[in-house]
Every structure is written in C-alpha cells, then in structure tokens.
C-alpha cells in the first residue's frame, strides 16, 4: 500500500466526489460523514507523504505503466508533500465548519468540494505541464460552482469576473504550453529541463516567449499586480468555507512558479536561467504597496481579509524574486502561516457577521455579540498573526523573509514590508474596535454551533503552534529550498532510478 500513497491525494477525493454527487438530494448525515472522513484521511496521507519525502528522496508514480517522459507521472518531493499536507489541514477546518449548515445553502457542496481538492492536489503532484493545465481546469471548474454556492447578486457579479479572467488565463496557458512543446518536443518538466540545456541558441527567443506567457498565467492564479483585481470581491463574496479553501488557490500559482522555474529554467538553462526573478521582484513590491492601500480602504471585514491575502501574495512573491535558498525557505514557512491564518479569518468573519445581525461584516456600529468575548479573543489571535506582530508566526515569517534579503534588496523590501504590516495593524485595530467596542443595544441571536468553533480554532490555532514547532518546520523548509535549488535530483529520479509501477512492481 505504501507505494500507492503518491496517487491517493488525487484518487481519494475523486472517488469521494463521485459518491457524493450520485444523489442530488439534500445534505444528509451520510454525505457529511463521507466528506469529513475523506478530508481527514487526506491529512493523514499528507503526514505520511511528508514523512516519506523528509529524507530527501524524490519518488514518482507512473500511471498506466508508461515510463516518463511519455506517460503521466505524479512526483513526490519535499515541496509537493508539504503542499498536499497544507491543503488537507486547511480543507478539514473548512469542511467541518460547512457541516454546521453552510453546506445546505446550495446543492452538491461536498462533491464539488472534494473535486476541488482533487484538482489542487493534482496540481501539486503532477510532473508535466499539460497535466498541470488539466488539474488547473479541474480545480477551477469546481471553484466556479462553489463560488456561486447559495446564490446572491454579489456572488454572481464577482463570479463573472472570476470566470472570464480564468478562462482567458486557461487560453494563455495552452498557448504557452504549445510554444514550449513546439520548441522542446516534450511536456515533462524534468525532460524539458534536460532538453533546454542542449537547445540551439536560435530557439531561445521562442522558449522565452512561452516561459513569459506561463509567468503571466501563474501570476494571474497567484493574484500579482496588475492581475489581482478579481480576487478581493470574489473572496469577499464567496461562502465562508469556500473562501477559506480559496486561501490555498493563490498558493497554487506561487507553487507553479517555484516548481516550473526552479526545475525547467534553473541554472542549467543557460541564457534562460532565472528569467522570472527580475519580473517577479518588482511586481511583488508593487503588489505589496497596492494591497496595503486596499487593506486601509476596506470597509468590510471579509474584504479586509481578502486584501490581507494579497499582502501575503506580495510577500511570498518577493521571496521568489530574491531567489536565494534562504529566501525560498523563509517564504515556505510564511506560506504555511498565511494560508491557515487567513483561512481561519474568513471563517471567523462569518461567525461575527451572523451574531451582528443586519450589520453583518460591514465595519459599522452594530449590536453587541452574544459570544463577543470568545470571538474577540480569536480575532485578536488572528489579527496579531496576520499583521506580523510578535509572538505569533506571522512575525517570525516576516523576520525570516527580511533576513534573507541581501544588498539593495533590503533597501526596497524592508520599508515596504514594514509599511504594509503597519497598514494591516491599523486596519485590524480599527476593525476590532468597531466590531467589539463600538456596539450598542442588546445582544441577540443564538449560540454558534460547535462545528463552526472547531473550524476557526483549528486554523487560527496553527499560528502559535507554528511558533512552538518553528525549529523542525524551518529545518524542513530549508531542506525543501535546497532540494528546489538542485533540480538534478528530480531529473535523476525520473530517468535514472527504478520506476514505481501502477501495480506496485519495480523493474
């Protein structure tokens, strides 16, 4: 069974989704049990994959027994294992939260939720560009329906922009993949890296065009300036569990940049090496500035959290732009932190909105919250973490990112990153005082369901836990960054080492 672990993060949600979509009847206890059990099992599989990859060995799974570069392969290394585990942890908090009643506001929530997990995990594990496109489409198709879950004018309006921009991105993705295939004759990323090292100089311009087109696509997925305008309204309008899961969506774009450009366009690519870094660096700084302005301008808690997601995007991309092993290690630690904390804040915003009644999540005076003490405490933990204040993990993550900057990078990154942190602190302080202090009237409403409390605490509790486990986690992220900087290990694993067959036998 151990040899089939690599494919389970794709197969398990696929099967669970099929079971959940067989019946279009309302949400039942059985559907919830299948969905939660499948997601919890994904967490356990993610832990097993991280344990398997922690030793540094790169392994792969060949579907249909087709040897690379001709067949479909799923590749496991430290980075892909980390991202699969992170997805499972985030999804578990979101799906348990949804089982308190959000899943009943529309049809087929749990089946679509599982299929989105299939697309996300497939994108993290695939070893070739075309199947990266395929898994992108799977997760996007599921996200289109999940964004509209429950209906409403705001969701329909935001979904139009979301769908149109992502369809345009998919078209560009195919064009970029087609250009690279025409120039290199392969779509397997490891094989493409080998062929680029031997590519005639006259084809460099064609390959560079394809690579930059893909950079635009991945930048759209990651929501980098000027391609981020779809994100704030879409995330703010989405149902709370969907918005929480969407916290990993921008990380799919960031992962794709890390994977493709470190493997295919690494040091061995000659004149094409590291072609993304200069672009990413300057646009990441611009994204930080624009997101900081958006944070200050937000007048709704959901929208505020959405702009905080953009702040994290700029910070992560700055780490890629710096390009060093230390910077990549720092951004991976910060990626874990920001994914879980922003996901938890989306769920917390829903709880606050429910107890405030008509005022909802708008940052205006409203009635006192029935469970205001608990909600205020959780908001404080989330706010301190996401703003990057000690002693939470956000502070450690930002310190690691700033410490990895060298020379002139410090002069640009430090003031911008600190200024956006200050903007986040001001905005969150203003939001907290409005939500919990500037209230009037009598508290009304019912106590919130335990499942929703669990979802919020599960995700926000990650911030202090990441501080307590900072040693082993940063050790793992540093080893992951070093592995990314050494793409020869993956190339050797796919073309020189024994292959794992679908039936489990090795030749």
ABEGO torsion letter per residue (X at the ends): XAAAAAAAAAAAAAAAAAAAAABABBBBAAAAAAAAAAAAAAAAAAAAAAAAAAAGBBBBBBBGGBBOAABBBBBBBAAAAAAAAAAAAAAAAAAAAAAAGAAAABBGAAAAAAAAAAAAAAAAABABAAAAAAAAAAAAAAAAAAAABGEEAAAAAAAAAAAAAAAAAAAAAAAAAAAAAAAAGBABAAAAAAAAAABBAAAAAAAAAAAAAAAAAAAAAAGBOAAAAAAAAAAAABBAAAAAAAAAAAAAAAAAAAAAAAAAABAAAEAABGAAAAAAAAAAAAAAAAAAAAAAABABAAAAAAAAAAAAAAAAAAAAAAGBAAAAAAAAAAAAAAAAAAAAAAAAAAAAAAAAEAAEABBBBBBBBAAAAAAAAAAAAAAAAAAGBOABAAAAAAAAAAAABBEAAAAAAAAAAAAAAAAAAAAAAAAAAAAAABBBEBBBEBBBBAAAAAAAAAAAAAAAAAAAAAAAAAAAAAAAAAAAABAAAAAAAAAABBBBBAAGBBX
